[in-house]
Amino acid sequence: MPLNAERILELHVPLVPTKGLDEGEYQFPWIDELDEDIQQLEEQGILEIAHDSEEIDGHYVWFFGGAVDDALIDSAERLAAKDSVPAGAFAIVDGRRVELLEP
């Protein structure tokens, strides 16, 4: 399947600290976990990282593309469904909000 670098999906995850961590511990370990997972998906040729991830309006946002919409949304749903990821994640594709299915 040829990659389509023009189609970009934004994965928005609420910037919520992980419960149960000690004070002074990094409160968002799920960010590093998703960074690693997205990097692995890129290495497997499933998607392309389109831009560095960043904090935007109370969410942590990843930008990726390189696949058809269904594959991008499927990848975003699998990432958002991880037990460590806070509830309430959504995607934006072509300026429209896409609710991600709950596991």
DSSP file (Angstrom, degrees, kcal/mol; ACC not computed):
  #  RESIDUE AA STRUCTURE BP1 BP2  ACC     N-H-->O    O-->H-N    N-H-->O    O-->H-N    TCO  KAPPA ALPHA  PHI   PSI    X-CA   Y-CA   Z-CA
    1    1 A M              0   0    0      0, 0.0     2,-0.1     0, 0.0     0, 0.0   0.000 360.0 360.0 360.0 123.5    0.0    0.0    0.0
    2    2 A P        -     0   0    0      0, 0.0     2,-0.2     0, 0.0    64,-0.0  -0.437 360.0-115.7 -68.5 142.8    1.6    3.3   -1.0
    3    3 A L        -     0   0    0     -2,-0.1     2,-0.7    64,-0.1    64,-0.2  -0.553  16.2-149.5 -81.1 144.4    1.8    5.8    1.9
    4    4 A N    >   +     0   0    0     -2,-0.2    62,-1.8     1,-0.1     3,-1.0  -0.850  15.8 178.9-114.8  92.0   -0.1    9.0    1.8
    5    5 A A  T 3  S+     0   0    0     -2,-0.7    -1,-0.1     1,-0.2    -2,-0.0   0.606  74.4  68.6 -72.1 -10.9    1.9   11.6    3.7
    6    6 A E  T 3  S+     0   0    0     -3,-0.1     2,-0.6    59,-0.1    -1,-0.2   0.787  82.4  79.6 -79.4 -26.5   -0.7   14.3    3.0
    7    7 A R    <   -     0   0    0     -3,-1.0    59,-0.7    60,-0.1     2,-0.4  -0.729  66.9-172.5 -84.6 119.7   -3.4   12.7    5.2
    8    8 A I  E     -A   65   0A   0     -2,-0.6    86,-0.8    57,-0.2     2,-0.5  -0.947  12.2-162.5-119.0 133.6   -2.6   13.6    8.8
    9    9 A L  E     -AB  64  93A   0     55,-3.8    55,-2.6    -2,-0.4     2,-0.6  -0.944   8.2-152.3-110.1 134.2   -4.3   12.3   11.9
   10   10 A E  E     -AB  63  92A   0     82,-2.5    82,-1.9    -2,-0.5     2,-0.7  -0.936   5.6-155.6-103.7 123.5   -4.0   14.1   15.2
   11   11 A L  E     -AB  62  91A   0     51,-2.7    51,-2.0    -2,-0.6     2,-0.5  -0.901  11.6-164.9-100.1 114.5   -4.3   11.9   18.3
   12   12 A H  E     -AB  61  90A   0     78,-3.2    78,-2.1    -2,-0.7    49,-0.2  -0.891   8.6-179.4-104.8 121.6   -5.4   14.0   21.3
   13   13 A V  E     -A   60   0A   0     47,-2.3    47,-3.1    -2,-0.5    76,-0.1  -0.984  35.6-108.8-121.5 127.5   -5.1   12.5   24.7
   14   14 A P  E     -A   59   0A   0      0, 0.0     2,-2.1     0, 0.0    45,-0.3  -0.274  30.8-120.4 -55.0 134.1   -6.2   14.4   27.8
   15   15 A L        +     0   0    0     43,-2.8    44,-0.1     2,-0.0    13,-0.0  -0.534  55.7 154.8 -80.4  79.6   -3.1   15.5   29.8
   16   16 A V        -     0   0    0     -2,-2.1     3,-0.1    71,-0.0    43,-0.0  -0.927  44.0-118.6-113.0 128.5   -4.1   13.6   33.0
   17   17 A P        -     0   0    0      0, 0.0     2,-0.3     0, 0.0    11,-0.2  -0.312  35.5-102.5 -63.5 149.1   -1.5   12.5   35.5
   18   18 A T    >   -     0   0    0      9,-3.1     3,-0.8     1,-0.1     2,-0.1  -0.568  38.9-123.1 -72.6 130.6   -1.2    8.8   36.2
   19   19 A K  T 3  S+     0   0    0     -2,-0.3     3,-0.1     1,-0.2    -1,-0.1  -0.400  86.8  30.6 -73.4 150.7   -2.9    7.8   39.4
   20   20 A G  T 3  S+     0   0    0      1,-0.3     2,-0.2    -2,-0.1    -1,-0.2   0.479  82.2 131.4  85.9   2.9   -1.0    6.0   42.1
   21   21 A L    <   -     0   0    0     -3,-0.8    -1,-0.3     1,-0.1     2,-0.1  -0.611  60.7-107.6 -87.8 151.1    2.4    7.4   41.4
   22   22 A D    >   -     0   0    0     -2,-0.2     3,-2.1     1,-0.1    -1,-0.1  -0.394  43.3 -90.2 -71.6 151.7    4.6    8.8   44.2
   23   23 A E  T 3  S+     0   0    0      1,-0.3    -1,-0.1    -2,-0.1     3,-0.1  -0.395 116.8  30.1 -60.0 137.1    5.1   12.6   44.5
   24   24 A G  T 3  S+     0   0    0      1,-0.4    -1,-0.3    -3,-0.1     2,-0.2   0.168  93.2 117.6  94.7 -17.7    8.1   13.6   42.5
   25   25 A E  S <  S-     0   0    0     -3,-2.1    -1,-0.4     1,-0.1     2,-0.3  -0.504  84.3 -88.4 -77.5 152.7    7.7   10.7   40.0
   26   26 A Y        -     0   0    0     -2,-0.2    -1,-0.1     1,-0.2    -4,-0.1  -0.475  39.8-154.6 -60.4 121.2    7.1   11.6   36.3
   27   27 A Q  S    S+     0   0    0     -2,-0.3    -9,-3.1     1,-0.2    -1,-0.2   0.501  80.2  52.7 -83.4  -5.5    3.3   11.9   36.2
   28   28 A F    >>  +     0   0    0    -11,-0.2     3,-1.8     1,-0.1     4,-0.7  -0.348  53.0 146.4-128.6  53.8    2.8   11.1   32.5
   29   29 A P  H 3>  +     0   0    0      0, 0.0     4,-1.9     0, 0.0    -1,-0.1   0.754  68.8  71.2 -63.4 -21.2    4.6    7.8   31.7
   30   30 A W  H 3> S+     0   0    0      1,-0.2     4,-2.4    54,-0.2     5,-0.2   0.760  89.1  62.4 -65.8 -23.6    1.9    7.0   29.2
   31   31 A I  H <> S+     0   0    0     -3,-1.8     4,-2.5     2,-0.2    -1,-0.2   0.951 106.0  43.6 -65.6 -47.6    3.3    9.7   26.9
   32   32 A D  H  X S+     0   0    0     -4,-0.7     4,-2.3     2,-0.2    -2,-0.2   0.887 112.6  53.9 -63.4 -38.4    6.7    7.9   26.7
   33   33 A E  H  X S+     0   0    0     -4,-1.9     4,-2.3     1,-0.2    -1,-0.2   0.926 111.2  44.3 -62.3 -45.1    4.8    4.6   26.2
   34   34 A L  H  X S+     0   0    0     -4,-2.4     4,-2.9     2,-0.2     5,-0.3   0.886 109.7  56.4 -68.6 -37.2    2.8    6.0   23.3
   35   35 A D  H  X S+     0   0    0     -4,-2.5     4,-2.2     1,-0.2    -2,-0.2   0.937 110.7  45.0 -55.6 -46.3    5.9    7.7   21.8
   36   36 A E  H  X S+     0   0    0     -4,-2.3     4,-2.2     2,-0.2    -2,-0.2   0.913 113.2  49.7 -64.9 -43.5    7.6    4.2   21.7
   37   37 A D  H  X S+     0   0    0     -4,-2.3     4,-2.2     2,-0.2    -2,-0.2   0.912 111.9  47.7 -63.1 -42.8    4.5    2.5   20.3
   38   38 A I  H  X S+     0   0    0     -4,-2.9     4,-2.2     1,-0.2    -1,-0.2   0.895 109.9  53.3 -66.2 -39.5    4.1    5.1   17.5
   39   39 A Q  H  X S+     0   0    0     -4,-2.2     4,-2.4    -5,-0.3    -1,-0.2   0.910 109.1  49.6 -60.0 -42.3    7.8    4.8   16.7
   40   40 A Q  H  X S+     0   0    0     -4,-2.2     4,-1.8     2,-0.2    -2,-0.2   0.898 108.5  52.2 -64.4 -40.3    7.4    1.0   16.4
   41   41 A L  H  <>S+     0   0    0     -4,-2.2     5,-2.4     1,-0.2     6,-0.9   0.884 110.5  48.9 -63.1 -37.1    4.4    1.5   14.1
   42   42 A E  H ><5S+     0   0    0     -4,-2.2     3,-1.5     1,-0.2    -2,-0.2   0.928 109.2  51.4 -66.9 -43.8    6.5    3.8   11.9
   43   43 A E  H 3<5S+     0   0    0     -4,-2.4    -2,-0.2     1,-0.3    -1,-0.2   0.816 108.4  52.9 -62.0 -30.1    9.3    1.3   11.8
   44   44 A Q  T 3<5S-     0   0    0     -4,-1.8    -1,-0.3    -5,-0.2    -2,-0.2   0.501 116.4-116.7 -82.4  -4.8    6.8   -1.4   10.7
   45   45 A G  T < 5S+     0   0    0     -3,-1.5    -3,-0.2    -4,-0.3    -2,-0.1   0.642  82.0 120.9  80.2  15.1    5.7    0.9    7.9
   46   46 A I  S   <S-     0   0    0     -5,-2.4     2,-0.3     1,-0.2    -4,-0.2   0.837  82.0  -9.5 -80.9 -33.9    2.1    1.2    9.2
   47   47 A L        -     0   0    0     -6,-0.9     2,-0.4    -9,-0.2    -2,-0.3  -0.935  64.7-121.0-152.3 173.4    2.2    5.0    9.6
   48   48 A E  E     -C   65   0A   0     17,-3.3    17,-2.7    -2,-0.3     2,-0.5  -0.983  24.7-122.5-123.5 134.3    4.6    7.9    9.4
   49   49 A I  E     -C   64   0A   0     -2,-0.4    15,-0.3    15,-0.2     3,-0.1  -0.658  29.4-175.3 -72.9 122.1    5.3   10.4   12.2
   50   50 A A  E     -     0   0A   0     13,-2.2     2,-0.3    -2,-0.5    14,-0.2   0.689  60.2  -2.0 -95.8 -21.4    4.4   13.7   10.6
   51   51 A H  E    S-C   63   0A   0     12,-1.1    12,-0.7     3,-0.0    -1,-0.3  -0.978  84.6 -81.8-164.8 154.6    5.4   16.2   13.3
   52   52 A D  E     -     0   0A   0     -2,-0.3     2,-0.1    10,-0.1     9,-0.0  -0.385  52.9-109.2 -63.0 143.5    6.8   16.1   16.8
   53   53 A S  E     +     0   0A   0      9,-0.1     2,-0.3    -2,-0.1     9,-0.2  -0.375  46.7 171.9 -71.3 156.0    4.2   15.5   19.5
   54   54 A E  E     -C   61   0A   0      7,-2.0     7,-3.2    -3,-0.1     2,-0.5  -0.985  37.3 -94.3-160.0 163.9    3.3   18.4   21.7
   55   55 A E  E     +C   60   0A   0     -2,-0.3     2,-0.4     5,-0.2     5,-0.2  -0.755  42.1 174.0 -87.3 129.5    0.9   19.7   24.4
   56   56 A I  E >   -C   59   0A   0      3,-2.8     3,-1.7    -2,-0.5    -2,-0.0  -0.965  62.1 -27.9-139.6 119.5   -2.1   21.7   23.1
   57   57 A D  T 3  S-     0   0    0     -2,-0.4     3,-0.1     1,-0.3    -1,-0.0   0.850 126.4 -40.8  47.1  51.0   -5.0   23.0   25.2
   58   58 A G  T 3  S+     0   0    0      1,-0.3   -43,-2.8   -44,-0.1     2,-0.3   0.581 122.5  95.3  79.2   9.0   -4.8   20.4   28.0
   59   59 A H  E <  S-AC  14  56A   0     -3,-1.7    -3,-2.8   -45,-0.3     2,-0.5  -0.917  70.6-130.6-125.8 154.8   -4.1   17.5   25.6
   60   60 A Y  E     -AC  13  55A   0    -47,-3.1   -47,-2.3    -2,-0.3     2,-0.4  -0.939  34.5-158.3-101.8 131.1   -1.0   15.7   24.5
   61   61 A V  E     -AC  12  54A   0     -7,-3.2    -7,-2.0    -2,-0.5     2,-0.3  -0.926  15.9-167.7-123.7 131.7   -1.1   15.4   20.7
   62   62 A W  E     -A   11   0A   0    -51,-2.0   -51,-2.7    -2,-0.4     2,-0.5  -0.882  11.4-151.8-110.0 147.0    0.6   13.1   18.3
   63   63 A F  E     +AC  10  51A   0    -12,-0.7   -13,-2.2    -2,-0.3   -12,-1.1  -0.973  27.0 153.8-122.7 117.4    0.6   13.8   14.5
   64   64 A F  E     +AC   9  49A   0    -55,-2.6   -55,-3.8    -2,-0.5   -15,-0.2  -0.979   5.8 151.0-143.9 160.8    0.9   10.9   12.1
   65   65 A G  E     +AC   8  48A   0    -17,-2.7   -17,-3.3    -2,-0.3   -60,-0.2  -0.659  26.3 116.1-153.9-153.5   -0.1   10.0    8.6
   66   66 A G  S    S+     0   0    0    -62,-1.8     2,-0.3   -59,-0.7   -61,-0.2   0.571  73.7  71.8  88.8   9.1    1.0    7.8    5.7
   67   67 A A  S    S-     0   0    0    -63,-0.5    -1,-0.3   -60,-0.3   -60,-0.1  -0.919  89.2 -80.3-145.5 170.6   -1.9    5.5    5.5
   68   68 A V     >  -     0   0    0     -2,-0.3     4,-2.2    -3,-0.1     3,-0.5  -0.339  52.5-101.2 -69.9 160.0   -5.6    5.4    4.5
   69   69 A D  H  > S+     0   0    0      1,-0.2     4,-3.1     2,-0.2     5,-0.3   0.878 120.2  53.4 -51.8 -46.9   -8.1    6.9    7.0
   70   70 A D  H  > S+     0   0    0      1,-0.2     4,-2.4     2,-0.2    -1,-0.2   0.893 110.7  46.7 -60.0 -40.3   -9.3    3.5    8.3
   71   71 A A  H  > S+     0   0    0     -3,-0.5     4,-2.2     2,-0.2    -1,-0.2   0.880 113.4  49.2 -69.5 -37.5   -5.7    2.4    9.1
   72   72 A L  H  X S+     0   0    0     -4,-2.2     4,-2.5     2,-0.2    -2,-0.2   0.940 114.1  44.5 -65.4 -46.9   -4.9    5.7   10.8
   73   73 A I  H  X S+     0   0    0     -4,-3.1     4,-2.7     2,-0.2    -2,-0.2   0.899 112.1  52.9 -66.1 -40.0   -8.1    5.6   12.9
   74   74 A D  H  X S+     0   0    0     -4,-2.4     4,-2.3    -5,-0.3    -1,-0.2   0.920 110.6  47.6 -60.4 -43.8   -7.5    1.9   13.7
   75   75 A S  H  X S+     0   0    0     -4,-2.2     4,-2.3     1,-0.2    -2,-0.2   0.926 112.1  49.5 -62.8 -44.3   -4.0    2.7   14.9
   76   76 A A  H  X S+     0   0    0     -4,-2.5     4,-2.7     1,-0.2    -2,-0.2   0.901 110.6  50.7 -62.5 -41.0   -5.3    5.7   17.0
   77   77 A E  H  X S+     0   0    0     -4,-2.7     4,-1.6     1,-0.2    -1,-0.2   0.912 110.4  48.7 -63.9 -42.2   -8.0    3.5   18.6
   78   78 A R  H  < S+     0   0    0     -4,-2.3     4,-0.3     2,-0.2    -1,-0.2   0.898 113.8  46.7 -65.6 -39.0   -5.5    0.8   19.5
   79   79 A L  H >< S+     0   0    0     -4,-2.3     3,-1.2     1,-0.2    -2,-0.2   0.932 113.7  47.5 -66.1 -45.9   -3.1    3.4   21.0
   80   80 A A  H 3< S+     0   0    0     -4,-2.7    -1,-0.2     1,-0.2    -2,-0.2   0.744 104.4  62.8 -68.3 -23.3   -5.9    5.1   22.9
   81   81 A A  T 3< S+     0   0    0     -4,-1.6    -1,-0.2    -5,-0.2    -2,-0.2   0.526  73.4 119.9 -81.9  -5.7   -7.3    1.8   24.2
   82   82 A K  S X  S-     0   0    0     -3,-1.2     3,-1.6    -4,-0.3    -3,-0.0  -0.328  73.1-123.6 -61.1 142.1   -4.1    1.0   26.2
   83   83 A D  T 3  S+     0   0    0      1,-0.3    -1,-0.1     3,-0.0    -3,-0.0   0.805 109.3  54.7 -57.3 -32.3   -4.8    0.6   29.9
   84   84 A S  T 3  S+     0   0    0      2,-0.1    -1,-0.3   -54,-0.1   -54,-0.2   0.632  88.8  93.3 -79.1 -13.5   -2.3    3.2   30.8
   85   85 A V  S <  S-     0   0    0     -3,-1.6     4,-0.1    -6,-0.2   -54,-0.0  -0.662  82.4-113.3 -88.0 131.3   -3.8    5.9   28.5
   86   86 A P        -     0   0    0      0, 0.0     3,-0.4     0, 0.0    -1,-0.1  -0.235  35.9-104.2 -59.3 148.9   -6.3    8.3   30.1
   87   87 A A  S    S+     0   0    0      1,-0.2    -6,-0.0   -74,-0.1   -71,-0.0  -0.292  94.9  57.0 -67.7 157.6   -9.9    8.1   28.9
   88   88 A G        +     0   0    0      1,-0.3    -1,-0.2    12,-0.1     2,-0.1   0.568  64.5 154.4  98.9  11.3  -11.3   10.7   26.6
   89   89 A A        +     0   0    0     -3,-0.4    11,-0.7    -9,-0.2     2,-0.3  -0.381  14.4 173.3 -69.4 150.0   -8.9   10.5   23.7
   90   90 A F  E     -BD  12  99A   0    -78,-2.1   -78,-3.2     9,-0.2     2,-0.3  -0.948  21.7-128.9-148.3 168.2  -10.1   11.6   20.2
   91   91 A A  E     -BD  11  98A   0      7,-2.6     7,-3.4    -2,-0.3     2,-0.4  -0.842   5.4-151.0-118.4 156.7   -8.7   12.1   16.8
   92   92 A I  E     +BD  10  97A   0    -82,-1.9   -82,-2.5    -2,-0.3     2,-0.4  -0.994  17.4 176.0-126.6 125.2   -8.8   14.9   14.3
   93   93 A V  E >  S-BD   9  96A   0      3,-2.4     3,-2.0    -2,-0.4   -84,-0.2  -0.996  72.8 -12.4-129.2 125.3   -8.6   14.1   10.6
   94   94 A D  T 3  S-     0   0    0    -86,-0.8    -1,-0.1    -2,-0.4     3,-0.1   0.862 129.1 -54.6  53.1  39.1   -9.0   16.8    8.0
   95   95 A G  T 3  S+     0   0    0      1,-0.2     2,-0.4    -3,-0.0    -1,-0.3   0.454 114.8 112.3  79.0   0.2  -10.3   19.3   10.6
   96   96 A R  E <   -D   93   0A   0     -3,-2.0    -3,-2.4     2,-0.0     2,-0.3  -0.885  67.6-121.8-110.9 140.3  -13.1   17.0   11.8
   97   97 A R  E     -D   92   0A   0     -2,-0.4     2,-0.5    -5,-0.2    -5,-0.2  -0.578  23.9-163.5 -77.7 135.0  -13.2   15.4   15.2
   98   98 A V  E     -D   91   0A   0     -7,-3.4    -7,-2.6    -2,-0.3     2,-0.3  -0.978  13.7-138.1-122.6 118.2  -13.4   11.6   15.2
   99   99 A E  E     -D   90   0A   0     -2,-0.5     2,-0.4    -9,-0.2    -9,-0.2  -0.574  21.6-132.7 -74.5 135.4  -14.5    9.8   18.4
  100  100 A L        -     0   0    0    -11,-0.7   -12,-0.1    -2,-0.3     2,-0.1  -0.713  22.8-108.1 -92.3 139.7  -12.4    6.8   19.0
  101  101 A L        -     0   0    0     -2,-0.4    -1,-0.1     1,-0.1   -21,-0.0  -0.378  30.7-123.0 -66.5 139.6  -14.2    3.5   19.9
  102  102 A E              0   0    0      1,-0.1    -1,-0.1    -2,-0.1   -21,-0.1  -0.550 360.0 360.0 -78.5 148.2  -13.8    2.4   23.5
  103  103 A P              0   0    0      0, 0.0    -1,-0.1     0, 0.0    -2,-0.1   0.531 360.0 360.0 -67.0 360.0  -12.3   -1.1   24.0
